[in-house]
């Protein structure tokens, strides 16, 4: 069964009628001592229980002796059958800022991940009757979706160099996958997912320091590769210029010595300390 609208009576009109049903019998009993009018007065008092107020972006689900009669979504003052069981369901957008949980990524690394979810009730019938507690249902299914998402992608591509999408660099694509997974899980409860995004992502504490050192080492190696490439180019250019301008004639041993000195100077992470040679080139 799907949600259906219920048209409730105007509460102000009903209130006037109910007051008449109470006031007139009271007058008849006091003025003419016709106490049988108390039946109508009691019925009027019972009808007061049918009064209800529906605030903006709220709804009221109507159930009569176990049968779903409809949902009042229009805000205002209304009167319904006093025998109706009424359940208020908010239609406002809600935020779920999940506490980061520890999960394993695709390659088995323990990571901490948390998300921000924006959702609202779209189908009041499903929210009221398809699940026991739709708010708790959102919490549990969101956590399940987070665990499933983490198992599909690695945290980064250090351990999986072939991975094109990772949790850290996936960005909008990962968020779209997360939204789809949560939307599929919450559809049974009539929940509309407005937005879902990863709000917290980090390695678990027990491996965070080791992973940081690995990242630092990777960055250092990458920087050294660039330095060596630049140094080789500079040495090549220096030899080419010396040969072209014929500044000095060098044999292979001298070239090897100069290349060694230039590579040490250019690739060192400290400033070079010059040594003044007061003798010949061979001393």
C-alpha positions in Angstrom: 0.0 0.0 0.0 1.1 3.5 -0.8 0.5 6.8 1.0 -2.9 8.5 0.4 -4.2 11.9 1.4 -7.0 12.2 4.0 -9.3 15.2 3.9 -10.0 16.3 7.4 -12.9 18.7 8.4 -12.2 22.3 9.2 -11.4 22.5 12.9 -13.1 25.9 13.4 -16.4 24.8 12.0 -16.2 21.6 13.9 -15.4 23.5 17.1 -18.5 25.7 16.7 -20.7 22.6 16.3 -19.2 20.9 19.2 -19.6 23.9 21.5 -23.3 24.0 20.4 -23.6 20.3 21.2 -22.3 21.0 24.7 -23.9 24.4 25.4 -27.5 23.7 24.2 -27.9 20.5 26.3 -26.4 22.3 29.3 -29.0 25.1 28.9 -31.9 22.5 28.5 -30.8 20.7 31.6 -30.4 23.8 33.7 -33.5 25.7 32.4 -36.0 22.8 32.0 -34.4 20.0 34.0 -34.4 17.7 30.9 -31.5 15.6 31.9 -31.7 13.3 29.0 -29.9 16.0 27.0 -26.8 15.0 28.9 -26.4 12.2 26.3 -25.8 14.8 23.6 -23.6 16.9 25.9 -21.4 13.8 26.6 -21.2 13.1 22.9 -20.0 16.6 22.3 -17.4 16.3 25.0 -16.2 13.1 23.3 -15.9 14.8 19.9 -13.4 17.3 21.4 -10.8 14.5 21.2 -11.0 14.7 17.4 -9.4 18.2 17.3 -5.8 18.3 16.1 -3.3 20.8 14.8 -0.9 20.0 11.9 2.1 22.3 11.8 4.0 23.3 8.6 6.1 20.5 7.2 4.5 17.9 9.5 1.9 15.2 8.8 -0.6 13.1 10.7 -1.1 9.5 9.8 -4.7 8.3 10.5 -5.4 4.7 11.6 -8.9 3.4 12.5 -8.9 0.1 14.4 -5.8 -1.1 12.5 -6.9 0.2 9.1 -4.9 2.9 7.4 -7.2 5.7 6.3 -4.7 8.3 5.0 -2.3 11.0 5.9 -3.1 14.7 6.6 -0.2 16.8 5.2 -2.0 20.2 4.9 -1.2 22.4 7.9 -3.9 24.0 10.0 -6.6 23.2 12.6 -8.7 20.1 11.8 -11.2 17.7 13.2 -11.2 14.0 12.6 -13.0 10.9 13.9 -12.1 10.7 17.6 -11.6 7.0 17.2 -8.6 7.6 14.9 -5.2 6.7 16.1 -2.9 9.5 15.0 0.8 9.4 14.5 2.8 12.6 13.8 5.6 12.3 11.3 7.8 15.3 10.5 8.4 16.1 6.8 11.3 18.4 7.6 14.8 17.8 6.2 17.1 16.3 8.8 20.9 16.0 9.2 22.7 12.9 10.3 26.4 13.6 11.3 27.6 10.1 11.8 30.3 9.4 14.4 33.4 8.1 12.5 33.5 4.3 12.6 36.4 1.9 12.1 36.2 -0.1 8.9 38.5 -1.9 6.5 39.1 -0.6 3.0 39.4 -2.7 -0.1 43.0 -3.8 0.7 42.3 -4.4 4.3 43.7 -1.3 5.9 41.8 -0.1 9.0 40.4 3.4 8.5 38.1 5.8 10.3 35.2 7.2 8.1 32.2 9.3 8.9 29.6 10.9 6.7 27.0 13.7 6.7 23.5 12.7 5.5 20.6 15.0 4.7 17.3 13.2 4.5 13.5 13.6 4.9 10.4 11.4 5.0 8.8 11.2 1.5 6.2 8.4 2.0 4.5 8.5 5.5 2.9 5.1 5.0 6.2 3.4 4.6 7.8 5.3 7.4 5.0 4.5 9.8 4.3 0.9 8.9 7.1 -0.7 6.9 9.8 -0.3 9.6 9.6 -0.3 13.4 11.4 3.0 14.0 12.3 4.9 10.8 14.8 7.2 12.6 16.8 4.3 14.0 16.4 2.5 10.7 18.2 5.4 9.0 21.1 5.2 11.5 21.7 1.5 11.1 21.3 1.4 7.3 23.6 4.4 6.9 26.3 2.6 8.9 25.9 -0.5 6.8 26.2 1.6 3.6 29.4 3.2 4.9 31.0 -0.3 5.6 30.0 -1.5 2.1 31.4 1.6 0.4 34.7 1.3 2.3 35.1 -2.3 1.2 34.8 -1.3 -2.5 37.6 1.3 -2.6 41.1 1.6 -1.2 41.9 4.5 1.0 44.6 5.6 -1.5 46.6 4.0 -4.3 49.7 3.2 -2.4 48.8 -0.5 -2.0 46.7 -0.6 -5.2 48.4 1.3 -7.9 45.9 0.2 -10.5 43.0 1.8 -8.6 41.7 4.8 -10.5 39.2 5.8 -7.8 40.1 5.9 -4.1 38.2 7.1 -1.0 40.7 10.0 -0.6 40.7 11.2 -4.2 37.3 9.9 -5.4 35.5 13.1 -4.6 32.0 13.5 -6.1 32.1 10.1 -7.7 32.5 8.4 -4.4 29.8 10.6 -2.8 27.4 9.6 -5.7 28.0 6.0 -5.0 27.4 6.5 -1.3 24.1 8.4 -2.0 22.9 5.6 -4.3 23.7 2.9 -1.7 21.9 4.7 1.1 19.0 5.6 -1.2 18.5 2.0 -2.1 18.6 0.9 1.6 16.2 3.6 2.8 13.6 3.3 0.0 11.7 0.7 2.0 11.1 3.2 4.8 9.9 6.0 2.4 13.0 8.1 3.0 14.3 10.5 0.4 18.0 11.1 0.5 18.9 14.7 -0.4 22.6 14.5 0.0 25.3 12.2 1.4 29.0 13.1 1.7 32.1 11.8 3.4 32.9 14.2 6.2 35.8 12.4 8.0 38.4 10.1 6.5 41.7 9.0 8.1 43.7 5.9 8.9 43.0 4.2 12.2 45.2 5.2 15.1 47.2 2.0 15.1 48.6 2.4 11.6 48.3 6.2 11.2 52.0 6.9 12.1 53.3 4.1 9.9 51.2 5.3 7.0 52.4 8.9 7.5 56.0 7.8 7.4 55.3 5.9 4.2 53.7 8.9 2.6 56.7 11.0 3.6 59.1 8.5 2.2 57.1 8.3 -1.1 57.2 12.1 -1.3 61.0 12.2 -0.7 61.6 9.5 -3.3 59.5 11.4 -5.8 61.4 14.6 -5.1 64.8 12.9 -5.4 63.7 11.5 -8.8 63.0 15.0 -10.0 66.3 16.3 -8.6 68.3 13.5 -10.3 66.5 14.2 -13.6 67.3 17.9 -13.4 70.9 17.2 -12.3 71.6 14.9 -15.3 70.2 17.5 -17.7 72.4 20.2 -16.2 75.5 18.0 -16.4 74.7 17.1 -19.9 74.2 20.8 -20.8 77.5 21.7 -19.0 79.5 19.1 -21.0 77.9 20.2 -24.2 78.7 23.8 -23.6 82.3 23.1 -22.7 82.8 21.0 -25.8 81.1 23.6 -28.0 83.1 26.6 -26.7 86.3 24.5 -26.3 87.0 26.0 -22.9 89.1 23.0 -21.9 90.1 19.7 -23.4 89.2 16.8 -21.0 89.8 13.1 -21.3 87.4 10.5 -20.0 88.8 10.5 -16.5 88.4 14.3 -16.2 84.9 14.1 -17.5 84.0 11.4 -15.0 85.5 13.5 -12.2 83.6 16.6 -13.2 80.3 14.6 -13.6 80.8 13.1 -10.1 81.4 16.5 -8.5 78.5 18.1 -10.3 76.1 15.3 -9.3 77.2 15.5 -5.7 76.7 19.3 -5.6 73.3 19.2 -7.5 71.8 16.2 -5.7 73.0 16.9 -2.2 70.4 18.2 0.3 73.0 20.4 1.9 75.0 23.3 0.5 78.3 22.3 -1.1 81.6 23.3 0.6 84.0 24.4 -2.0 87.7 23.3 -1.8 90.3 25.5 -3.4 92.9 23.6 -5.4 96.2 25.5 -5.3 98.1 22.9 -7.3 97.4 21.3 -10.7 94.2 19.5 -11.7 95.8 16.2 -10.7 96.8 17.3 -7.2 
